[in-house]
Amino acid sequence: MQVDPRAPELTTDDFVAMMNATRLCVLLHDAVTKKILWANPAACEMLGWSVTELRPLKANDMSSSAQQYSRVIGRAWLQEAVEKGASRIEWHYRSKAGRVIPTDALAVRVELAHGPAVMVQFRDIEREQEIEHELAMTTSYVDALARHTSTVALMLDAAGELRFATDTAVELIGATLNEPLGRLTDLGRLRLAGRPATWPQVLALAAPVTAVQLEIPRADGDPVWLEGSLERLTEPDGDALLMILHDVSDRVQDSVRRERELHQENYLARYTAMGDMAMAIAHELGQPLSAAGNYLAGVRTRAGALAGADDLAHGLDSAVRQIERASTIVDSVRAFVGHLEHVRQVVDLNEVVEECLYFVRLRAAPLRVRVVARLHPGAVAVRCERVLTGQVVLNLCFNAIDELAVCDPRRRELTITTSREPDAGVLTVDDRGRGLSHDPFAESFTAKEHGSGIGLALSYRIITRQHGRIWAGRREEGGSRFGFALPLAEGP
């Protein structure tokens, strides 16, 4: 750096004047004896002694009585500055009035005309320590709020981007720690008074506070329901929004359970009525079906001599077989309404599937649905009512075909599979449709516009009354899987 030759040179008096003017406290110690040689006015003011009074004082006369501020440690600190050029320490001085003053002290070796000395520069850090303590306490409180409270706190901007979330919130909304949180609406569904709402709708009502609900979906179970408020905060750099929520999942799930119980009661009432109706229908249909069979047999006998009799006979025989099948179904329904729990019939599930394939393919062909059967290589002998179990298979397949009919033709494939477990025979029906949005067996009746829902409800009753289990779920590769398991008639 170049010095302006016209600038006046500083004298020793100038440096003394600057040292006297600075608010930084300065003590000058002899490098060998460590005696105080001089103190600036700021140091004298802080410690309450004049330079004359300071000169004969030792470390124990002007330092805290705590062990870490003993004379030995003080001399060692000053000696380190003599040997290494500088040394820093937190030193607690004691004023003439007895006040202990925490300071940040820097000892520096300086070369004076008569020899080396140690210049100690120090400042009062008591207020800084108080502020640090207050900050530490505040940090502790914030940490407790963020980590240990059940309250969910979110900070958002006007666009709905999450800027901060407590640990409880991060866990509940399914976000990842130390990663950008993203938009709130990407993690959950907003609701106002129980109805779905968009972020702009919720934001418009935050003037400054509005009640809000948030539904967080879970792939492995029931959604998490949160309820609370959204408050608009005015900040220097723009609006910020604080969302305070509480987990009310238990309350919502209790409400859902109560609603399901009401549906179940309604279902049981309708099921009882269906049983009475089924008995009446089975009783009344028996005679007409028998009479229709007799009429067809008579027509077949009289048509034997007519032209085209073979074709007519084929049609009549097919009609007779369908009437016989209808009679069998009526008898099975009558047994089902009675005491089906005590099933003694042994049936091969593979044979049940083979009997149903004709009707399944007949339904699937016009809709261009491919039907694939993957049957267990050996017999899968289970205890069940053959005809009604076949009706369950048909119902599950027909539902899958109806679903595939609205899908891309390339995805229209239905797979029927049989297998054996250690104590059960299993049948599954897989489709590549849109997948299930809910468990159909958790609701009593269907939501289809043109359906009664009796199909799945009866399927559930048929399988469970035969000591089996029935289920439905989404497939990882897309589509749905329906299945049931029935007790094996013998060991594997």
TAPEJO-V927890 format. One record per backbone hydrogen bond with DSSP energy under -1.0 kcal/mol. CO is the residue of the C=O (numbers start at 1). NH is the residue of the N-H. E is the energy in kcal/mol with one decimal. If there is no record, write none. Layout:
BEGIN
co,nh,e
CO,NH,E
CO,NH,E
END
This chain:
BEGIN
co,nh,e
4,7,-1.8
11,15,-1.7
12,16,-2.2
13,17,-2.5
14,18,-2.3
15,19,-2.4
16,20,-2.2
17,21,-1.4
18,22,-1.7
25,122,-2.2
26,40,-2.0
27,120,-3.4
28,37,-4.2
28,38,-1.3
29,118,-2.9
30,34,-1.5
35,30,-2.6
38,28,-2.9
40,44,-2.1
41,45,-2.7
42,46,-2.1
43,47,-2.6
44,48,-2.0
47,96,-3.1
50,54,-2.0
51,55,-1.8
54,57,-1.5
58,61,-1.1
62,94,-2.3
66,69,-2.0
67,70,-1.5
70,74,-2.2
71,75,-2.7
72,76,-2.1
73,77,-2.2
74,78,-2.1
75,79,-2.6
76,80,-2.0
77,81,-1.4
78,82,-1.7
79,83,-2.4
80,84,-3.0
81,85,-2.0
85,109,-2.0
87,107,-3.0
89,105,-2.7
91,103,-1.6
92,64,-2.8
93,101,-3.5
95,98,-1.7
99,95,-2.9
101,93,-2.0
102,125,-2.5
103,91,-1.4
105,89,-2.3
106,121,-2.8
107,87,-2.1
108,119,-3.1
110,117,-2.8
115,112,-2.0
116,31,-1.2
117,110,-2.9
118,29,-3.4
119,108,-2.4
120,27,-2.4
121,106,-3.0
122,25,-1.6
123,104,-1.6
125,129,-2.6
126,130,-2.1
127,131,-2.5
128,132,-2.8
129,133,-2.5
130,134,-2.6
131,135,-2.9
132,136,-2.6
133,137,-2.6
134,138,-2.7
135,139,-3.1
136,140,-2.3
137,141,-2.5
138,142,-2.9
139,143,-2.8
140,144,-2.4
141,145,-2.6
142,146,-2.9
143,147,-2.7
144,148,-2.2
146,167,-1.9
146,168,-1.1
152,245,-3.0
153,166,-1.9
154,243,-2.9
155,163,-3.4
155,164,-1.4
156,241,-2.7
157,160,-2.0
160,184,-2.2
161,157,-1.7
164,155,-2.7
166,170,-2.7
167,171,-2.2
168,172,-2.2
169,173,-2.9
170,175,-1.5
176,179,-1.3
182,162,-2.7
184,187,-1.4
184,188,-1.5
189,215,-2.8
190,197,-2.3
191,213,-2.3
192,195,-2.0
195,192,-2.7
198,202,-2.0
199,203,-3.0
200,204,-2.2
205,207,-2.2
208,232,-3.0
210,230,-2.6
212,228,-2.4
213,191,-2.4
214,226,-2.8
215,189,-2.8
216,224,-2.8
218,221,-1.0
224,216,-3.2
225,248,-2.7
226,214,-2.7
227,246,-2.1
228,212,-2.2
229,244,-2.0
230,210,-1.8
231,242,-2.8
233,240,-2.6
235,238,-1.9
240,233,-3.7
241,156,-2.7
242,231,-2.9
243,154,-2.4
244,229,-2.3
245,152,-2.8
246,227,-2.2
248,252,-2.3
249,253,-3.3
250,254,-2.3
251,255,-1.9
252,256,-2.5
253,257,-2.8
254,258,-2.5
255,259,-2.2
256,260,-2.6
257,261,-2.5
258,262,-2.0
259,263,-2.3
260,264,-3.0
261,265,-2.6
262,266,-2.3
263,267,-2.9
264,268,-3.1
265,269,-2.2
266,270,-2.5
267,271,-3.3
268,272,-2.6
269,273,-2.1
270,274,-2.6
271,275,-2.2
272,276,-2.2
273,277,-2.6
274,278,-3.3
275,279,-2.3
276,280,-2.1
277,281,-3.0
278,282,-3.1
279,283,-2.2
280,284,-2.5
281,285,-2.9
282,286,-1.1
285,289,-2.4
286,290,-1.9
287,291,-2.7
288,292,-2.7
289,293,-2.0
290,294,-1.9
291,295,-2.6
292,296,-2.2
293,297,-2.1
294,298,-2.3
295,299,-2.4
296,300,-2.4
297,301,-1.9
298,302,-2.1
299,303,-1.9
303,306,-1.1
306,309,-1.2
308,312,-2.1
309,313,-3.0
310,314,-2.2
311,315,-2.1
312,316,-2.6
313,317,-2.9
314,318,-2.2
315,319,-2.2
316,320,-2.4
317,321,-2.3
318,322,-2.0
319,323,-2.2
320,324,-2.7
321,325,-2.4
322,326,-2.6
323,327,-2.4
324,328,-2.3
325,329,-2.4
326,330,-2.3
327,331,-2.4
328,332,-2.4
329,333,-2.7
330,334,-2.2
331,335,-2.0
332,336,-2.8
333,337,-2.5
341,343,-1.3
345,384,-1.6
347,382,-3.2
348,352,-1.8
349,353,-2.3
350,354,-2.3
351,355,-2.2
352,356,-1.5
353,357,-1.8
356,360,-2.4
357,361,-3.0
358,362,-1.9
359,363,-1.9
360,364,-2.2
361,365,-2.5
364,369,-1.8
365,368,-1.8
370,414,-3.2
372,416,-3.1
374,418,-2.0
380,349,-2.6
381,489,-2.6
382,347,-3.1
385,389,-2.3
386,390,-2.1
387,391,-1.9
388,392,-1.7
389,393,-2.0
390,394,-2.5
391,395,-2.6
392,396,-2.6
393,397,-2.4
394,398,-3.1
395,399,-2.3
396,400,-1.8
397,401,-2.5
398,402,-2.4
399,403,-1.8
400,404,-2.5
401,405,-1.7
403,406,-1.2
404,407,-1.8
408,411,-2.5
409,412,-1.2
411,413,-2.1
412,370,-2.6
414,372,-3.1
415,430,-2.7
416,374,-3.5
417,428,-2.4
419,426,-2.9
423,488,-1.4
424,421,-3.4
425,486,-2.3
426,419,-2.2
427,484,-2.3
428,417,-2.5
429,482,-2.3
430,415,-2.4
439,442,-1.6
453,457,-1.8
454,458,-3.3
455,459,-2.2
456,460,-2.5
457,461,-2.0
458,462,-3.3
459,463,-2.3
460,464,-2.5
461,465,-2.3
463,466,-1.0
463,468,-2.1
464,467,-1.6
469,485,-2.5
471,483,-2.0
473,481,-2.5
475,478,-1.7
479,475,-2.4
480,431,-2.3
481,473,-1.7
482,429,-3.4
483,471,-2.5
484,427,-2.5
485,469,-1.9
486,425,-2.9
487,383,-2.0
END
